Amino acid sequence: MRAKFFKAMKRIFTLLFCFAIAICAAAADVKIDKENCTITKDGKTYKLYGKVKIVDSFEDIKVKIVDSFEDADIKIVDAFEDSCGKVKIVEHFEDVKVKIVDSFEDIKVKIVNSFEGVKK
């Protein structure tokens, strides 16, 4: 009886693992362009600078904030958000909507005070 249970559980875990790999492969259509300082997701291209609105749903990009191994260094500014890595947080008239997540992110960023830009 125990052997059948463990065999069934092994099958379930195998199916879940395959499902997780399929999800990761589907999420792989996110591309970061260092030269143009953009990220392309689902055929739409967004700048990695400019005005950003932080939302809880209906986001354009999912962002994970990290301390190391980041894809881009981001500097939060109050004005002149016109170069790569400079971001102004706004409530209206945003260039891109961002959701802060802990997993399944599109891009990993580190908040910095200087030397902002894309790392890839």
Biopython code that builds the backbone (N, CA, C, O; Angstrom):
import numpy as np
from Bio.PDB.StructureBuilder import StructureBuilder

atoms = [
    (1, "MET", "N", (0.825, -1.195, 0.000)),
    (1, "MET", "CA", (0.000, 0.000, 0.000)),
    (1, "MET", "C", (0.874, 1.267, 0.000)),
    (1, "MET", "O", (0.602, 2.214, -0.738)),
    (2, "ARG", "N", (1.929, 1.272, 0.837)),
    (2, "ARG", "CA", (2.816, 2.432, 0.890)),
    (2, "ARG", "C", (3.568, 2.615, -0.419)),
    (2, "ARG", "O", (3.790, 3.745, -0.854)),
    (3, "ALA", "N", (3.958, 1.524, -1.045)),
    (3, "ALA", "CA", (4.700, 1.608, -2.294)),
    (3, "ALA", "C", (3.849, 2.252, -3.381)),
    (3, "ALA", "O", (4.353, 3.057, -4.165)),
    (4, "LYS", "N", (2.563, 1.906, -3.437)),
    (4, "LYS", "CA", (1.662, 2.512, -4.430)),
    (4, "LYS", "C", (1.506, 4.007, -4.173)),
    (4, "LYS", "O", (1.482, 4.812, -5.104)),
    (5, "PHE", "N", (1.400, 4.367, -2.881)),
    (5, "PHE", "CA", (1.261, 5.786, -2.531)),
    (5, "PHE", "C", (2.488, 6.575, -2.979)),
    (5, "PHE", "O", (2.361, 7.625, -3.609)),
    (6, "PHE", "N", (3.684, 6.063, -2.649)),
    (6, "PHE", "CA", (4.908, 6.769, -3.033)),
    (6, "PHE", "C", (5.091, 6.817, -4.545)),
    (6, "PHE", "O", (5.610, 7.798, -5.077)),
    (7, "LYS", "N", (4.667, 5.764, -5.238)),
    (7, "LYS", "CA", (4.762, 5.757, -6.691)),
    (7, "LYS", "C", (3.828, 6.819, -7.283)),
    (7, "LYS", "O", (4.198, 7.527, -8.219)),
    (8, "ALA", "N", (2.631, 6.920, -6.735)),
    (8, "ALA", "CA", (1.680, 7.934, -7.195)),
    (8, "ALA", "C", (2.212, 9.343, -6.905)),
    (8, "ALA", "O", (2.101, 10.234, -7.747)),
    (9, "MET", "N", (2.787, 9.540, -5.720)),
    (9, "MET", "CA", (3.345, 10.844, -5.373)),
    (9, "MET", "C", (4.510, 11.202, -6.293)),
    (9, "MET", "O", (4.673, 12.362, -6.670)),
    (10, "LYS", "N", (5.314, 10.212, -6.650)),
    (10, "LYS", "CA", (6.426, 10.459, -7.560)),
    (10, "LYS", "C", (5.919, 10.923, -8.919)),
    (10, "LYS", "O", (6.488, 11.830, -9.525)),
    (11, "ARG", "N", (4.852, 10.299, -9.391)),
    (11, "ARG", "CA", (4.251, 10.724, -10.669)),
    (11, "ARG", "C", (3.730, 12.148, -10.593)),
    (11, "ARG", "O", (3.916, 12.937, -11.519)),
    (12, "ILE", "N", (3.073, 12.475, -9.481)),
    (12, "ILE", "CA", (2.515, 13.821, -9.313)),
    (12, "ILE", "C", (3.644, 14.854, -9.300)),
    (12, "ILE", "O", (3.552, 15.881, -9.972)),
    (13, "PHE", "N", (4.704, 14.585, -8.541)),
    (13, "PHE", "CA", (5.833, 15.513, -8.491)),
    (13, "PHE", "C", (6.511, 15.645, -9.850)),
    (13, "PHE", "O", (6.955, 16.733, -10.216)),
    (14, "THR", "N", (6.594, 14.553, -10.597)),
    (14, "THR", "CA", (7.179, 14.610, -11.933)),
    (14, "THR", "C", (6.342, 15.494, -12.849)),
    (14, "THR", "O", (6.884, 16.306, -13.600)),
    (15, "LEU", "N", (5.019, 15.337, -12.788)),
    (15, "LEU", "CA", (4.139, 16.177, -13.600)),
    (15, "LEU", "C", (4.238, 17.647, -13.199)),
    (15, "LEU", "O", (4.265, 18.524, -14.063)),
    (16, "LEU", "N", (4.292, 17.923, -11.896)),
    (16, "LEU", "CA", (4.420, 19.303, -11.435)),
    (16, "LEU", "C", (5.745, 19.914, -11.877)),
    (16, "LEU", "O", (5.796, 21.086, -12.250)),
    (17, "PHE", "N", (6.814, 19.125, -11.837)),
    (17, "PHE", "CA", (8.117, 19.598, -12.278)),
    (17, "PHE", "C", (8.093, 19.942, -13.767)),
    (17, "PHE", "O", (8.604, 20.984, -14.177)),
    (18, "CYS", "N", (7.496, 19.062, -14.572)),
    (18, "CYS", "CA", (7.385, 19.335, -16.014)),
    (18, "CYS", "C", (6.544, 20.578, -16.280)),
    (18, "CYS", "O", (6.857, 21.363, -17.174)),
    (19, "PHE", "N", (5.484, 20.755, -15.508)),
    (19, "PHE", "CA", (4.636, 21.932, -15.639)),
    (19, "PHE", "C", (5.424, 23.196, -15.297)),
    (19, "PHE", "O", (5.303, 24.207, -15.990)),
    (20, "ALA", "N", (6.227, 23.146, -14.238)),
    (20, "ALA", "CA", (7.034, 24.309, -13.848)),
    (20, "ALA", "C", (8.050, 24.655, -14.932)),
    (20, "ALA", "O", (8.279, 25.833, -15.207)),
    (21, "ILE", "N", (8.660, 23.651, -15.548)),
    (21, "ILE", "CA", (9.610, 23.900, -16.634)),
    (21, "ILE", "C", (8.899, 24.540, -17.825)),
    (21, "ILE", "O", (9.447, 25.439, -18.462)),
    (22, "ALA", "N", (7.689, 24.087, -18.127)),
    (22, "ALA", "CA", (6.919, 24.658, -19.236)),
    (22, "ALA", "C", (6.585, 26.121, -18.967)),
    (22, "ALA", "O", (6.632, 26.949, -19.877)),
    (23, "ILE", "N", (6.249, 26.439, -17.728)),
    (23, "ILE", "CA", (5.949, 27.833, -17.376)),
    (23, "ILE", "C", (7.200, 28.695, -17.534)),
    (23, "ILE", "O", (7.128, 29.798, -18.076)),
    (24, "CYS", "N", (8.342, 28.200, -17.065)),
    (24, "CYS", "CA", (9.596, 28.956, -17.207)),
    (24, "CYS", "C", (9.952, 29.166, -18.668)),
    (24, "CYS", "O", (10.441, 30.233, -19.040)),
    (25, "ALA", "N", (9.714, 28.167, -19.494)),
    (25, "ALA", "CA", (10.014, 28.307, -20.920)),
    (25, "ALA", "C", (9.092, 29.331, -21.568)),
    (25, "ALA", "O", (9.518, 30.080, -22.447)),
    (26, "ALA", "N", (7.833, 29.370, -21.141)),
    (26, "ALA", "CA", (6.893, 30.342, -21.695)),
    (26, "ALA", "C", (7.261, 31.759, -21.277)),
    (26, "ALA", "O", (7.037, 32.705, -22.031)),
    (27, "ALA", "N", (7.825, 31.913, -20.081)),
    (27, "ALA", "CA", (8.208, 33.238, -19.598)),
    (27, "ALA", "C", (9.527, 33.711, -20.186)),
    (27, "ALA", "O", (9.962, 34.830, -19.912)),
    (28, "ALA", "N", (10.164, 32.880, -20.986)),
    (28, "ALA", "CA", (11.484, 33.206, -21.513)),
    (28, "ALA", "C", (11.432, 34.180, -22.682)),
    (28, "ALA", "O", (12.477, 34.491, -23.252)),
    (29, "ASP", "N", (10.264, 34.669, -23.058)),
    (29, "ASP", "CA", (10.187, 35.595, -24.180)),
    (29, "ASP", "C", (10.416, 37.046, -23.750)),
    (29, "ASP", "O", (9.998, 37.971, -24.446)),
    (30, "VAL", "N", (11.071, 37.245, -22.618)),
    (30, "VAL", "CA", (11.462, 38.572, -22.153)),
    (30, "VAL", "C", (12.913, 38.792, -22.560)),
    (30, "VAL", "O", (13.786, 37.982, -22.249)),
    (31, "LYS", "N", (13.160, 39.897, -23.259)),
    (31, "LYS", "CA", (14.508, 40.188, -23.739)),
    (31, "LYS", "C", (14.918, 41.587, -23.293)),
    (31, "LYS", "O", (14.156, 42.546, -23.418)),
    (32, "ILE", "N", (16.135, 41.683, -22.772)),
    (32, "ILE", "CA", (16.690, 42.961, -22.338)),
    (32, "ILE", "C", (17.718, 43.407, -23.365)),
    (32, "ILE", "O", (18.645, 42.664, -23.686)),
    (33, "ASP", "N", (17.554, 44.615, -23.879)),
    (33, "ASP", "CA", (18.457, 45.177, -24.879)),
    (33, "ASP", "C", (19.330, 46.241, -24.213)),
    (33, "ASP", "O", (18.865, 47.338, -23.906)),
    (34, "LYS", "N", (20.589, 45.903, -23.996)),
    (34, "LYS", "CA", (21.517, 46.812, -23.318)),
    (34, "LYS", "C", (21.794, 48.055, -24.151)),
    (34, "LYS", "O", (21.880, 49.160, -23.615)),
    (35, "GLU", "N", (21.932, 47.879, -25.451)),
    (35, "GLU", "CA", (22.271, 49.008, -26.323)),
    (35, "GLU", "C", (21.200, 50.096, -26.311)),
    (35, "GLU", "O", (21.520, 51.285, -26.283)),
    (36, "ASN", "N", (19.926, 49.690, -26.332)),
    (36, "ASN", "CA", (18.829, 50.651, -26.376)),
    (36, "ASN", "C", (18.194, 50.895, -25.020)),
    (36, "ASN", "O", (17.280, 51.712, -24.906)),
    (37, "CYS", "N", (18.669, 50.190, -23.971)),
    (37, "CYS", "CA", (18.152, 50.323, -22.617)),
    (37, "CYS", "C", (16.644, 50.062, -22.587)),
    (37, "CYS", "O", (15.865, 50.867, -22.078)),
    (38, "THR", "N", (16.258, 48.912, -23.148)),
    (38, "THR", "CA", (14.849, 48.539, -23.207)),
    (38, "THR", "C", (14.661, 47.095, -22.773)),
    (38, "THR", "O", (15.612, 46.315, -22.711)),
    (39, "ILE", "N", (13.422, 46.761, -22.476)),
    (39, "ILE", "CA", (13.025, 45.388, -22.204)),
    (39, "ILE", "C", (11.824, 45.089, -23.088)),
    (39, "ILE", "O", (10.894, 45.890, -23.175)),
    (40, "THR", "N", (11.849, 43.940, -23.740)),
    (40, "THR", "CA", (10.748, 43.535, -24.612)),
    (40, "THR", "C", (10.056, 42.345, -23.977)),
    (40, "THR", "O", (10.689, 41.336, -23.667)),
    (41, "LYS", "N", (8.753, 42.473, -23.787)),
    (41, "LYS", "CA", (7.947, 41.417, -23.190)),
    (41, "LYS", "C", (6.677, 41.264, -24.016)),
    (41, "LYS", "O", (5.954, 42.232, -24.251)),
    (42, "ASP", "N", (6.419, 40.050, -24.447)),
    (42, "ASP", "CA", (5.218, 39.744, -25.233)),
    (42, "ASP", "C", (5.083, 40.646, -26.452)),
    (42, "ASP", "O", (3.977, 41.056, -26.805)),
    (43, "GLY", "N", (6.198, 40.955, -27.092)),
    (43, "GLY", "CA", (6.184, 41.749, -28.311)),
    (43, "GLY", "C", (6.123, 43.250, -28.099)),
    (43, "GLY", "O", (6.174, 44.004, -29.071)),
    (44, "LYS", "N", (6.015, 43.703, -26.864)),
    (44, "LYS", "CA", (5.987, 45.136, -26.568)),
    (44, "LYS", "C", (7.313, 45.534, -25.940)),
    (44, "LYS", "O", (7.870, 44.801, -25.123)),
    (45, "THR", "N", (7.815, 46.705, -26.329)),
    (45, "THR", "CA", (9.101, 47.183, -25.829)),
    (45, "THR", "C", (8.879, 48.365, -24.886)),
    (45, "THR", "O", (8.132, 49.296, -25.186)),
    (46, "TYR", "N", (9.560, 48.296, -23.728)),
    (46, "TYR", "CA", (9.461, 49.339, -22.709)),
    (46, "TYR", "C", (10.858, 49.865, -22.406)),
    (46, "TYR", "O", (11.829, 49.108, -22.398)),
    (47, "LYS", "N", (10.951, 51.173, -22.156)),
    (47, "LYS", "CA", (12.225, 51.783, -21.790)),
    (47, "LYS", "C", (12.556, 51.452, -20.339)),
    (47, "LYS", "O", (11.659, 51.358, -19.501)),
    (48, "LEU", "N", (13.824, 51.277, -20.046)),
    (48, "LEU", "CA", (14.273, 51.049, -18.673)),
    (48, "LEU", "C", (14.691, 52.368, -18.027)),
    (48, "LEU", "O", (15.655, 52.429, -17.264)),
    (49, "TYR", "N", (13.952, 53.404, -18.349)),
    (49, "TYR", "CA", (14.114, 54.720, -17.751)),
    (49, "TYR", "C", (12.825, 55.477, -17.997)),
    (49, "TYR", "O", (11.995, 55.058, -18.804)),
    (50, "GLY", "N", (12.658, 56.587, -17.305)),
    (50, "GLY", "CA", (11.456, 57.394, -17.499)),
    (50, "GLY", "C", (10.540, 57.347, -16.290)),
    (50, "GLY", "O", (10.979, 57.118, -15.163)),
    (51, "LYS", "N", (9.264, 57.568, -16.546)),
    (51, "LYS", "CA", (8.261, 57.649, -15.486)),
    (51, "LYS", "C", (7.650, 56.265, -15.259)),
    (51, "LYS", "O", (7.201, 55.605, -16.196)),
    (52, "VAL", "N", (7.645, 55.842, -13.991)),
    (52, "VAL", "CA", (7.187, 54.503, -13.627)),
    (52, "VAL", "C", (6.091, 54.616, -12.585)),
    (52, "VAL", "O", (6.208, 55.364, -11.613)),
    (53, "LYS", "N", (5.027, 53.864, -12.802)),
    (53, "LYS", "CA", (3.952, 53.759, -11.813)),
    (53, "LYS", "C", (4.018, 52.358, -11.225)),
    (53, "LYS", "O", (4.065, 51.375, -11.965)),
    (54, "ILE", "N", (4.021, 52.258, -9.897)),
    (54, "ILE", "CA", (4.034, 50.958, -9.229)),
    (54, "ILE", "C", (2.591, 50.561, -8.969)),
    (54, "ILE", "O", (1.826, 51.307, -8.359)),
    (55, "VAL", "N", (2.229, 49.366, -9.445)),
    (55, "VAL", "CA", (0.849, 48.890, -9.365)),
    (55, "VAL", "C", (0.799, 47.509, -8.712)),
    (55, "VAL", "O", (1.823, 46.845, -8.551)),
    (56, "ASP", "N", (-0.406, 47.092, -8.342)),
    (56, "ASP", "CA", (-0.618, 45.758, -7.783)),
    (56, "ASP", "C", (-1.138, 44.778, -8.825)),
    (56, "ASP", "O", (-1.052, 43.565, -8.635)),
    (57, "SER", "N", (-1.674, 45.293, -9.918)),
    (57, "SER", "CA", (-2.195, 44.420, -10.982)),
    (57, "SER", "C", (-2.161, 45.158, -12.311)),
    (57, "SER", "O", (-1.975, 46.374, -12.356)),
    (58, "PHE", "N", (-2.340, 44.416, -13.379)),
    (58, "PHE", "CA", (-2.328, 44.947, -14.749)),
    (58, "PHE", "C", (-1.003, 45.646, -15.074)),
    (58, "PHE", "O", (-0.981, 46.709, -15.695)),
    (59, "GLU", "N", (0.088, 45.030, -14.644)),
    (59, "GLU", "CA", (1.424, 45.593, -14.858)),
    (59, "GLU", "C", (1.915, 45.321, -16.269)),
    (59, "GLU", "O", (1.441, 44.411, -16.949)),
    (60, "ASP", "N", (2.883, 46.136, -16.694)),
    (60, "ASP", "CA", (3.588, 45.886, -17.936)),
    (60, "ASP", "C", (4.780, 44.958, -17.691)),
    (60, "ASP", "O", (5.056, 44.064, -18.491)),
    (61, "ILE", "N", (5.479, 45.180, -16.581)),
    (61, "ILE", "CA", (6.692, 44.433, -16.248)),
    (61, "ILE", "C", (6.664, 44.037, -14.775)),
    (61, "ILE", "O", (6.240, 44.816, -13.922)),
    (62, "LYS", "N", (7.120, 42.819, -14.484)),
    (62, "LYS", "CA", (7.288, 42.366, -13.100)),
    (62, "LYS", "C", (8.752, 42.533, -12.724)),
    (62, "LYS", "O", (9.642, 42.068, -13.436)),
    (63, "VAL", "N", (8.999, 43.202, -11.593)),
    (63, "VAL", "CA", (10.351, 43.542, -11.160)),
    (63, "VAL", "C", (10.618, 42.941, -9.790)),
    (63, "VAL", "O", (9.792, 43.020, -8.881)),
    (64, "LYS", "N", (11.795, 42.340, -9.666)),
    (64, "LYS", "CA", (12.268, 41.861, -8.366)),
    (64, "LYS", "C", (13.439, 42.746, -7.966)),
    (64, "LYS", "O", (14.378, 42.921, -8.743)),
    (65, "ILE", "N", (13.391, 43.309, -6.752)),
    (65, "ILE", "CA", (14.470, 44.147, -6.250)),
    (65, "ILE", "C", (15.454, 43.245, -5.505)),
    (65, "ILE", "O", (15.072, 42.518, -4.587)),
    (66, "VAL", "N", (16.720, 43.300, -5.910)),
    (66, "VAL", "CA", (17.752, 42.429, -5.355)),
    (66, "VAL", "C", (18.952, 43.259, -4.906)),
    (66, "VAL", "O", (19.050, 44.451, -5.200)),
    (67, "ASP", "N", (19.866, 42.597, -4.185)),
    (67, "ASP", "CA", (21.101, 43.241, -3.757)),
    (67, "ASP", "C", (22.290, 42.844, -4.620)),
    (67, "ASP", "O", (23.323, 43.513, -4.604)),
    (68, "SER", "N", (22.145, 41.755, -5.377)),
    (68, "SER", "CA", (23.240, 41.292, -6.234)),
    (68, "SER", "C", (22.675, 40.503, -7.402)),
    (68, "SER", "O", (21.507, 40.116, -7.397)),
    (69, "PHE", "N", (23.515, 40.267, -8.407)),
    (69, "PHE", "CA", (23.144, 39.537, -9.616)),
    (69, "PHE", "C", (21.965, 40.181, -10.332)),
    (69, "PHE", "O", (21.070, 39.488, -10.814)),
    (70, "GLU", "N", (21.968, 41.492, -10.399)),
    (70, "GLU", "CA", (20.882, 42.245, -11.030)),
    (70, "GLU", "C", (21.063, 42.304, -12.540)),
    (70, "GLU", "O", (22.168, 42.128, -13.053)),
    (71, "ASP", "N", (19.973, 42.552, -13.236)),
    (71, "ASP", "CA", (20.012, 42.795, -14.674)),
    (71, "ASP", "C", (20.262, 44.272, -14.968)),
    (71, "ASP", "O", (20.865, 44.618, -15.984)),
    (72, "ALA", "N", (19.791, 45.143, -14.063)),
    (72, "ALA", "CA", (19.957, 46.585, -14.253)),
    (72, "ALA", "C", (20.095, 47.273, -12.905)),
    (72, "ALA", "O", (19.510, 46.852, -11.907)),
    (73, "ASP", "N", (20.877, 48.333, -12.901)),
    (73, "ASP", "CA", (20.981, 49.206, -11.729)),
    (73, "ASP", "C", (20.078, 50.401, -11.991)),
    (73, "ASP", "O", (20.178, 51.043, -13.037)),
    (74, "ILE", "N", (19.195, 50.698, -11.042)),
    (74, "ILE", "CA", (18.211, 51.756, -11.210)),
    (74, "ILE", "C", (18.437, 52.832, -10.161)),
    (74, "ILE", "O", (18.612, 52.538, -8.978)),
    (75, "LYS", "N", (18.432, 54.079, -10.611)),
    (75, "LYS", "CA", (18.534, 55.229, -9.713)),
    (75, "LYS", "C", (17.193, 55.947, -9.731)),
    (75, "LYS", "O", (16.700, 56.323, -10.794)),
    (76, "ILE", "N", (16.600, 56.137, -8.553)),
    (76, "ILE", "CA", (15.324, 56.843, -8.455)),
    (76, "ILE", "C", (15.631, 58.332, -8.335)),
    (76, "ILE", "O", (16.368, 58.752, -7.442)),
    (77, "VAL", "N", (15.059, 59.129, -9.242)),
    (77, "VAL", "CA", (15.332, 60.565, -9.308)),
    (77, "VAL", "C", (14.025, 61.348, -9.223)),
    (77, "VAL", "O", (12.938, 60.789, -9.378)),
    (78, "ASP", "N", (14.149, 62.639, -8.977)),
    (78, "ASP", "CA", (12.987, 63.525, -8.943)),
    (78, "ASP", "C", (12.777, 64.252, -10.265)),
    (78, "ASP", "O", (11.684, 64.745, -10.544)),
    (79, "ALA", "N", (13.832, 64.317, -11.079)),
    (79, "ALA", "CA", (13.748, 65.007, -12.372)),
    (79, "ALA", "C", (14.833, 64.465, -13.292)),
    (79, "ALA", "O", (15.749, 63.775, -12.846)),
    (80, "PHE", "N", (14.726, 64.774, -14.556)),
    (80, "PHE", "CA", (15.708, 64.375, -15.571)),
    (80, "PHE", "C", (15.851, 62.850, -15.667)),
    (80, "PHE", "O", (16.959, 62.314, -15.630)),
    (81, "GLU", "N", (14.723, 62.176, -15.790)),
    (81, "GLU", "CA", (14.693, 60.721, -15.914)),
    (81, "GLU", "C", (14.823, 60.312, -17.386)),
    (81, "GLU", "O", (14.081, 59.461, -17.876)),
    (82, "ASP", "N", (15.774, 60.934, -18.073)),
    (82, "ASP", "CA", (15.867, 60.774, -19.519)),
    (82, "ASP", "C", (17.060, 59.956, -19.987)),
    (82, "ASP", "O", (17.370, 59.952, -21.179)),
    (83, "SER", "N", (17.736, 59.265, -19.078)),
    (83, "SER", "CA", (18.846, 58.414, -19.504)),
    (83, "SER", "C", (18.725, 57.038, -18.847)),
    (83, "SER", "O", (17.991, 56.860, -17.875)),
    (84, "CYS", "N", (19.443, 56.093, -19.384)),
    (84, "CYS", "CA", (19.322, 54.692, -19.006)),
    (84, "CYS", "C", (19.486, 54.476, -17.502)),
    (84, "CYS", "O", (20.495, 54.864, -16.915)),
    (85, "GLY", "N", (18.486, 53.856, -16.892)),
    (85, "GLY", "CA", (18.538, 53.506, -15.488)),
    (85, "GLY", "C", (17.979, 54.549, -14.543)),
    (85, "GLY", "O", (17.869, 54.286, -13.345)),
    (86, "LYS", "N", (17.621, 55.723, -15.039)),
    (86, "LYS", "CA", (17.044, 56.761, -14.188)),
    (86, "LYS", "C", (15.527, 56.676, -14.247)),
    (86, "LYS", "O", (14.931, 56.682, -15.324)),
    (87, "VAL", "N", (14.908, 56.597, -13.064)),
    (87, "VAL", "CA", (13.469, 56.363, -12.966)),
    (87, "VAL", "C", (12.843, 57.372, -12.013)),
    (87, "VAL", "O", (13.377, 57.649, -10.938)),
    (88, "LYS", "N", (11.709, 57.911, -12.424)),
    (88, "LYS", "CA", (10.917, 58.777, -11.554)),
    (88, "LYS", "C", (9.619, 58.040, -11.238)),
    (88, "LYS", "O", (8.915, 57.602, -12.148)),
    (89, "ILE", "N", (9.299, 57.903, -9.953)),
    (89, "ILE", "CA", (8.068, 57.226, -9.534)),
    (89, "ILE", "C", (6.929, 58.246, -9.614)),
    (89, "ILE", "O", (7.014, 59.318, -9.015)),
    (90, "VAL", "N", (5.868, 57.915, -10.349)),
    (90, "VAL", "CA", (4.726, 58.812, -10.535)),
    (90, "VAL", "C", (3.423, 58.064, -10.277)),
    (90, "VAL", "O", (3.392, 56.837, -10.195)),
    (91, "GLU", "N", (2.354, 58.835, -10.151)),
    (91, "GLU", "CA", (1.010, 58.261, -9.994)),
    (91, "GLU", "C", (0.200, 58.346, -11.291)),
    (91, "GLU", "O", (-0.735, 57.573, -11.499)),
    (92, "HIS", "N", (0.566, 59.290, -12.157)),
    (92, "HIS", "CA", (-0.180, 59.503, -13.399)),
    (92, "HIS", "C", (0.793, 59.749, -14.550)),
    (92, "HIS", "O", (1.936, 60.153, -14.335)),
    (93, "PHE", "N", (0.333, 59.503, -15.754)),
    (93, "PHE", "CA", (1.088, 59.761, -16.981)),
    (93, "PHE", "C", (2.419, 59.000, -17.023)),
    (93, "PHE", "O", (3.457, 59.550, -17.388)),
    (94, "GLU", "N", (2.358, 57.738, -16.645)),
    (94, "GLU", "CA", (3.551, 56.888, -16.602)),
    (94, "GLU", "C", (3.936, 56.394, -17.990)),
    (94, "GLU", "O", (3.109, 56.339, -18.901)),
    (95, "ASP", "N", (5.216, 56.035, -18.131)),
    (95, "ASP", "CA", (5.700, 55.376, -19.337)),
    (95, "ASP", "C", (5.500, 53.866, -19.247)),
    (95, "ASP", "O", (5.261, 53.205, -20.257)),
    (96, "VAL", "N", (5.598, 53.324, -18.037)),
    (96, "VAL", "CA", (5.484, 51.882, -17.821)),
    (96, "VAL", "C", (4.898, 51.630, -16.430)),
    (96, "VAL", "O", (5.166, 52.368, -15.482)),
    (97, "LYS", "N", (4.090, 50.565, -16.331)),
    (97, "LYS", "CA", (3.531, 50.134, -15.048)),
    (97, "LYS", "C", (4.317, 48.925, -14.564)),
    (97, "LYS", "O", (4.535, 47.975, -15.317)),
    (98, "VAL", "N", (4.743, 48.963, -13.298)),
    (98, "VAL", "CA", (5.616, 47.936, -12.738)),
    (98, "VAL", "C", (4.966, 47.331, -11.498)),
    (98, "VAL", "O", (4.398, 48.034, -10.663)),
    (99, "LYS", "N", (5.065, 46.019, -11.406)),
    (99, "LYS", "CA", (4.640, 45.314, -10.197)),
    (99, "LYS", "C", (5.888, 44.754, -9.522)),
    (99, "LYS", "O", (6.691, 44.080, -10.167)),
    (100, "ILE", "N", (6.056, 45.028, -8.229)),
    (100, "ILE", "CA", (7.181, 44.507, -7.473)),
    (100, "ILE", "C", (6.806, 43.107, -6.990)),
    (100, "ILE", "O", (5.780, 42.923, -6.335)),
    (101, "VAL", "N", (7.642, 42.121, -7.319)),
    (101, "VAL", "CA", (7.355, 40.726, -6.978)),
    (101, "VAL", "C", (8.550, 40.095, -6.275)),
    (101, "VAL", "O", (9.655, 40.637, -6.291)),
    (102, "ASP", "N", (8.312, 38.944, -5.659)),
    (102, "ASP", "CA", (9.381, 38.187, -5.016)),
    (102, "ASP", "C", (9.865, 37.033, -5.874)),
    (102, "ASP", "O", (10.956, 36.508, -5.651)),
    (103, "SER", "N", (9.064, 36.633, -6.854)),
    (103, "SER", "CA", (9.452, 35.523, -7.740)),
    (103, "SER", "C", (8.743, 35.672, -9.080)),
    (103, "SER", "O", (7.800, 36.452, -9.216)),
    (104, "PHE", "N", (9.207, 34.920, -10.058)),
    (104, "PHE", "CA", (8.670, 34.939, -11.421)),
    (104, "PHE", "C", (8.740, 36.331, -12.043)),
    (104, "PHE", "O", (7.803, 36.778, -12.705)),
    (105, "GLU", "N", (9.863, 37.003, -11.820)),
    (105, "GLU", "CA", (10.072, 38.361, -12.316)),
    (105, "GLU", "C", (10.469, 38.349, -13.790)),
    (105, "GLU", "O", (10.934, 37.340, -14.321)),
    (106, "ASP", "N", (10.274, 39.495, -14.429)),
    (106, "ASP", "CA", (10.762, 39.705, -15.788)),
    (106, "ASP", "C", (12.185, 40.252, -15.770)),
    (106, "ASP", "O", (12.979, 39.968, -16.667)),
    (107, "ILE", "N", (12.499, 41.036, -14.745)),
    (107, "ILE", "CA", (13.819, 41.644, -14.623)),
    (107, "ILE", "C", (14.150, 41.819, -13.146)),
    (107, "ILE", "O", (13.271, 42.075, -12.323)),
    (108, "LYS", "N", (15.438, 41.676, -12.826)),
    (108, "LYS", "CA", (15.925, 41.911, -11.462)),
    (108, "LYS", "C", (16.683, 43.230, -11.463)),
    (108, "LYS", "O", (17.561, 43.447, -12.298)),
    (109, "VAL", "N", (16.340, 44.114, -10.521)),
    (109, "VAL", "CA", (17.000, 45.415, -10.452)),
    (109, "VAL", "C", (17.571, 45.647, -9.066)),
    (109, "VAL", "O", (17.095, 45.111, -8.065)),
    (110, "LYS", "N", (18.608, 46.467, -9.048)),
    (110, "LYS", "CA", (19.220, 46.914, -7.797)),
    (110, "LYS", "C", (19.065, 48.425, -7.748)),
    (110, "LYS", "O", (19.367, 49.115, -8.722)),
    (111, "ILE", "N", (18.597, 48.943, -6.619)),
    (111, "ILE", "CA", (18.449, 50.386, -6.455)),
    (111, "ILE", "C", (19.811, 50.944, -6.037)),
    (111, "ILE", "O", (20.395, 50.488, -5.054)),
    (112, "VAL", "N", (20.316, 51.930, -6.784)),
    (112, "VAL", "CA", (21.642, 52.491, -6.547)),
    (112, "VAL", "C", (21.567, 54.013, -6.472)),
    (112, "VAL", "O", (20.552, 54.620, -6.812)),
    (113, "ASN", "N", (22.660, 54.611, -6.020)),
    (113, "ASN", "CA", (22.772, 56.070, -5.979)),
    (113, "ASN", "C", (23.608, 56.614, -7.130)),
    (113, "ASN", "O", (23.562, 57.809, -7.421)),
    (114, "SER", "N", (24.369, 55.748, -7.782)),
    (114, "SER", "CA", (25.202, 56.169, -8.918)),
    (114, "SER", "C", (25.494, 54.971, -9.803)),
    (114, "SER", "O", (25.239, 53.827, -9.425)),
    (115, "PHE", "N", (26.026, 55.242, -10.978)),
    (115, "PHE", "CA", (26.403, 54.216, -11.950)),
    (115, "PHE", "C", (25.212, 53.329, -12.362)),
    (115, "PHE", "O", (25.312, 52.102, -12.393)),
    (116, "GLU", "N", (24.110, 53.972, -12.669)),
    (116, "GLU", "CA", (22.902, 53.259, -13.092)),
    (116, "GLU", "C", (23.054, 52.785, -14.535)),
    (116, "GLU", "O", (23.864, 53.316, -15.293)),
    (117, "GLY", "N", (22.269, 51.786, -14.899)),
    (117, "GLY", "CA", (22.266, 51.282, -16.262)),
    (117, "GLY", "C", (22.016, 49.786, -16.322)),
    (117, "GLY", "O", (21.837, 49.136, -15.292)),
    (118, "VAL", "N", (22.004, 49.245, -17.530)),
    (118, "VAL", "CA", (21.732, 47.821, -17.762)),
    (118, "VAL", "C", (23.024, 47.039, -17.651)),
    (118, "VAL", "O", (24.065, 47.501, -18.117)),
    (119, "LYS", "N", (22.979, 45.868, -17.045)),
    (119, "LYS", "CA", (24.179, 45.059, -16.822)),
    (119, "LYS", "C", (24.389, 43.980, -17.862)),
    (119, "LYS", "O", (25.532, 43.580, -18.085)),
    (120, "LYS", "N", (23.353, 43.491, -18.507)),
    (120, "LYS", "CA", (23.505, 42.374, -19.448)),
    (120, "LYS", "C", (24.191, 42.792, -20.702)),
    (120, "LYS", "O", (24.397, 41.972, -21.596)),
]
sb = StructureBuilder()
sb.init_structure("model")
sb.init_model(0)
sb.init_chain("A")
sb.init_seg("    ")
for serial, (resi, resn, name, xyz) in enumerate(atoms, 1):
    if name == "N":
        sb.init_residue(resn, " ", resi, " ")
    sb.init_atom(name, np.array(xyz, "f"), 0.0, 1.0, " ", f" {name:<3s}", serial, name[0])
structure = sb.get_structure()
